[in-house]
Amino acid sequence: MSFKQPLKAGSIIATLDVGSSKVSCFIAQMTDDNGGFEIVGVGHQAAQGVKNGIITDIYQAEIAISNAVHVAEKMASKIIKGYPLRDIVLAVPATSSSSHYMDAHVQMMRQTVTENDVRRALAKAQIKAQKDDREIVHTIPVDYVLDGHKGIQSPYGMSGQVMDIDIHMLDADFSHLKHISQCTEQNHLDIVSLCSAPYAAGLAMLVEDEIELGSIVIDMGANITSYAVFQSGRLLYAGAVPVGGHHITSDIAHGLTATLADAERIKTLYGSALATISDEHEYIDVPMMGEQSGKGEQQVTRALLINIIQARLEETFEMVRQGLADSGVEAAQCRRVVLTGGGSLMPNVQDLAQRILSKQVRCSQTLKVKGLPDATSGPGFAVSMGLIKYYSERPHEMPMEIASYADSRSVVEKFKSWFKENW
């Protein structure tokens, strides 16, 4: 389903992902009229003023966003002369969003189902679902019933009098969006679209068949592990648990009486999700907290380190499994899981996830996109890449597009107007 024409060659898309560990900005230019693009600008900065994806210090967050955007803009200006970054697609953290379902009922104006019939139904659902403290992020039709006939994936061109649509509505906390919009406004940026972060990660890292046949993407971030369920080319559910890589680092620091910096270094160099027999006989030097460098070191087995890591990862996957079970969607039918995010780089994490989730698991591959630097091609930048794919491929799921389809202005102009009126 597509309510508007694909972006034309030469069009620019800029994305902003404000995470707990980093802020990243990607700028892409469409290379053709069929969705092809190349990266022309990339900037990333250590996050400040953000915790669990939520703004905790607006001033510090503004600085981090400014630095990331400036680097991306400078890189893009070498290719697009005099390019000033203005419009951005923003990632919405799963901790501030929620998924729910609702039905829409519409009488057809004609016997044959048209785009206008679907739009009317979706627009009615959005009006019904809107709350003062929530902002709709995605409106995704999941299933259609035409004159009582169920299981219809695409009703266009079919004949009928009455149509019911099962709709996945994903909304977000208004106060969080208001805070981050304050940060972007201070940097002279306009938000033209929103996208759930785990949804974007899935669009970047899942192959077409995985999205169609059914898969779950788990994005293992610094303070958040988010997940999204895909089936029949659609997002069925998105959620998160407030646990991530920083919690593992903290566990190591407490368990080994080390500083957070040393714990992070030890985790990176010697960490694993599963221990082997040989790990009982391999020793790691751990600097004593408060001692000068090179003095007061203790030795611990690598097995002890891995047991600390494994315990936290097991808890994380158990929480994800429970979240999926509580979601109400048929996630059990999705037999495949794809791990992404920085945490997916942990050795043997695939095997541990497979054991806990009882599904086929693979780790995401390196992003291969023209113009993308190697340093930002890892799974930690999946959300930034997915935002580009979302904006260029799925405008029909954007509530602004649905609500304002009769407006003759351009899509970008309508988006800007929407956000200014509502925020």
N, C-alpha and C positions, 0 to 999 in steps of 0.2 A: 504494500500500500504506500503510495507517495502522493502527497498533496501539492508538492511543488517540484519544479524542474531541478535536476542536479546542478551543483555549482559549476559555473563555466570555467574554462581554462584561464588561468591568471588570477582567479579569486584567491583571497588570503584568509586563512583560519589561524587564530592564535588561541592557545589554551593555557589555563592556569590551574595548577594542582597545589593547594596549600595543605601539606601534610604535617604530621607531628615531627618528622625528622628533617624534612626538606621542603622547599618551595621550588617548583619547576615550571618553566614557561617554554612551550614549543610554538614555533611559527611555521606554518606550512603554506605552500603555494600549489594550487591545482595545476596539473600539467596537461590535462585534457578535459573533455566534457563528460567522461565516463567514470569519474571518481578517482583517477590517478593523481597522486600528489608527491611532492618532495619536501623535505625539511630544509628550511632556509635560515632558521634561527633557533638556538637552544640556550637556555640559561637556567641555572639552578643554584640554590643558596641554602645553607643550613637554616632550618626553621627557627624562628624566634616568636615568642608570644602566642604559641599554639600548643595545646595539649589535647590528646585524643581527638584531633581534628577540629577542635573548637577554639575560637579566638579567646585568649586569656589576657592579652595585652595588645590593644589596637595599635599603639605607637610602634612597638617592636615588630608586629606583623606587617605594618606598612613598610618598614625599612627592608624587611626580608623580601617582600613582594617587589619593591622598587629595584633592589639589587638584581633579582632574578630576571625581571623584565628588561632592565637596562642591558644586561649581557646578551639576551636573545635579540633585542632590537638592534644592537650594535652589529651582531653577526648577520642579521637579515639585511641591514642597510648596505652590505657589501654586494648583495645580489639585487636587491630592490632599492635603487637609489632614492635617498630621501624618505625612506619608509617610516612613518610615525605609527607606533602601535596604539590602537584605540579600542577596538572591539575584541572581547575575549569570551571563550567558552569556559565555564567554571565547573570544577569537580565538586560534588556535594558528598561529604563523608557519610558513611553508612551509619555512624553513631548518632547522627542528627536526623536521619530519615527513617521512614517506615513504609512497608508494603501492605496494602489491603485491597480487597476485591469488592466490586459492586456491579450491578446490572443496569443496563440501559435499554429502554423499550421505545421503538419508533415505528410509526405508520409510514409506509412508503408513499411518496408523492406520485410515483409511477410504478408500474408493475415490475420493472427491472431495477435491481439495486444499483445505485450510483454512488460516487464518492460523496456527494452532498448528503445522501441518506445516512452514511456512516458518520460524517462530520456532525450532523445534527444530533445524533445519538451521543457521540463523545462529548460534544459541547454541553448537552443537558447533564451528563454525568459529572462534568467538571463543576458546573454550577452547584449541583447537589452536594458534591464532596468538599467544596471550599470551606475552610475554617479560618477564623481570624488569626489564630496563632500558628497556622500551617500554610506552607506554599506548595502547590502541586508542581512536581518536577517532571514526571512522566505520566502519560495517559496511553496505555498500551492495550489494544483490543486483543484478547486471547482466544476467544471462541465465539462463534455466531450460531444463532438458532433462527431458522427461517421458516415461518409458518409451522412451527413445532418440530422441524427436522434439525437434529443436533449434529455436532461434530463438523460443522462447515468451517473450513480454514479461510477461504476467501469467497465472499458472497457476490462479488462484482459480476454483473451480467446475468445473475440468476433471477428468476421470477418469484415474486411473493408479495404479500400484503402487509405482514407484520414481521419485524425483525427484533430479536433480543441479542444483546452483546454482553459477554462476560469480559469485564475490563479490569486490568491490573493498574491501580492508581498508586504511585509512589510519591509521597510528599515529605517535606522537610520542615524542621523547626524554623519559624520565621525569624526569631531573634538571632540565631546563628547567621542566617543569610543577611540580615540587616547589618550585623557587625562586619562581616567580610565585605559587604558592598561599600561600607564606609572606608575600608582599607583600599579598595580598588578606586573609589572616587578620588581619594587623596592622591592617587597615582595617575589621575586623568584617564581612567579606563572605564569602559562601558561593558556591562555583562549583557551578552546577547542570547545566551542559552545556558541552561543548567543540565548536568548529567550526573547521575549517581556514580560514585567512584568505582565500586565493584563491577557495575555494569560496563563502564569504560574499560576496565582491566580485562573483562571477558571478551569484549569486541576486539581488543588488541591481540590477545593471546590464544583464543580459540580458533580452530580452523572451521571452515563453513559447515562441514558435516557434524562437528561437535555441537555447534549452535543449533543445527536442525534436528539431530537425532536425540539430543539431550545430554547436557553436561553441567557440572558444577565447577565454577572457578573460585578458588580460595586465594585471596590476596593477603600475604603475610607481611604486614607493615611493622613499623617501630612500636607503636602503642595500640594498634588496632589490627585485628584479623577479620577482614570482611569477606563476604561470600555472595555469590549470585547464581541463581538457577536458570538455565536456558533450556528451552524445548520448542521445537517447531519454528525456529528462527526468532523466538520472542523471549523477553525477560519475564520470568514467572515470579521471581522473588529476589529480594536483596536484604541482607542483614549483616550483623557484625557482633563480635565479642571484644570486650575491652582488654585484650591481651596481645602482646607482640614481642618483638625482638628486644626492646628495652627491658622488659620484665625478665627475660632470660639473663641479660647482663646483670641486672640487679640481684637475681638469685645467685649468680656466680660470685658476685662481690660479697654477699652475705655469707655464702657457704664456704668460701675460701679466705675470708677476711682480707679482701683486696680492695683497691680503689676501683671506681667505676671505669676509669680509663684502662687500668690493667685488666679488668674483667672483660672489657670489650676486645682488647687485643688478644687475650687468651682464647676467648670464644672464636674469634676469627681464625687464629692459627691452629688450634687443636680441637675445636668443637666438632661434634657429630651428634646425630639424633639417636644412634644406636651404638652400643659398645661391643667390642669383640674380646676374645680371651687375651689377645696380646696387649690390650689396653691396661690390663691389670699389672703389667710389668713395665709399662712406659711411664716415666716420671716427668713432671712439668715443674719448672721453677716459677714460684709465685712470690713476687715482692711483698714484703710485709707492709701493711698500711702504716704510714707515718715515718717509715725508715727512709734513709737516703738511698739514692739509686745504687744498686749493686750490693747493698748490705741488708742483712736480716731476711734473706730469702728462705722460704719454706718449700719443700717438695711434696707434691701430691701426685697420685696416680692419675693418668688420663681417664681411667674408668670412673673415678670420682667426679671429675668434671662432666663427663658425658651423662652420668646418672642425674646430675642436677639439670642439665639441658633437657634430657629425655622426659623427666617428670613434668616440666613446664609445657613441653610440646604435646605430651599426652593429654594434659588438662585442656590445652587449647583445642585440639581436635575433638575431644569429648564434648566440649562446649559447642563447637560448630555442629557436630552430629545432633546434639539435643536441639539446637536452634532450628535445624532443618526439619527435625521431627515435629517440632511445635509450630512450624510455619503453616501447615495445612495444605501446602502444595504437594504434588506427587513427586517429591525429590527422590524417593526410593527407586523410582523408575530410571533415574539417571545413573547409569552404571559407571560413568567416567568422571574423574576429578582432575582438574589441572591446577597445579600450584604455581603461583607467581608472587611477585613482591620480593623484597630483599631477603626475607626469611626463607624463601624457597631455595636459596643457595646453600643452605646448611647440608653437609654431606649426610646421606642416608635418610633425609626427611621424607623422601618419596616412599620408602619401605615402611616407615613408621606410620605415615598417613594411611597407607593401604591396609595396615594391620588394624588401625582404630576405626576407619570408616567403612571397611569391608567393600571397597570399590577399586576399580582399576585407576591407578594414579600415575600421572606423568608430570614432570616439571616443565615449565614453559621454556621456550627457546629464545635465543637472542633475537631482538627485533631487527629485521632486515628491510630498511627503508632508505631510499635514495636521499643522500644528504645528511643522514643521521650519524653523528660522531660515535665512535666505538665506546667512548666513556659513558654514553647515555643510551646504549642499546640493550642494556640488561633489563631483567624483569622488574627492577625497582622503578622503572619509568613507563610501566605498562599503562597506567592511568592517563598520563599525558598523551600517549599515542592514541589510546582509545577514544579520547575526547574528539580528536580530529575525525576519526571514522564515524563517530556518532553524529556529529554536526553535518558531515557531508553525505551520510547515507540514510539517516533516520529522522528527518525533520518532522515527519508525520506524527511522531510521538511527543512532540513539544507542545505543551498546553497553549502557548502563545499562538502557535500556528493554527491549532484547532479552533481557538476562540476568535481569531481575527481573520479567518480565511476569506471573508467577504471584503476585506480592506484592500484597496487598490495599491497601497504603498508597498515598497519592497519588504521582504521578510526581515532584513536587518533593521529597517526603520520601525517596523511593527514591534520587534523585540525590544528595541530601545524605549519605545513609547510604553510598552507593557511594564517594564521594570521601573520606569520613572513614575508611572501612575500608582503602582502597587507598593513601591519601596520608598 
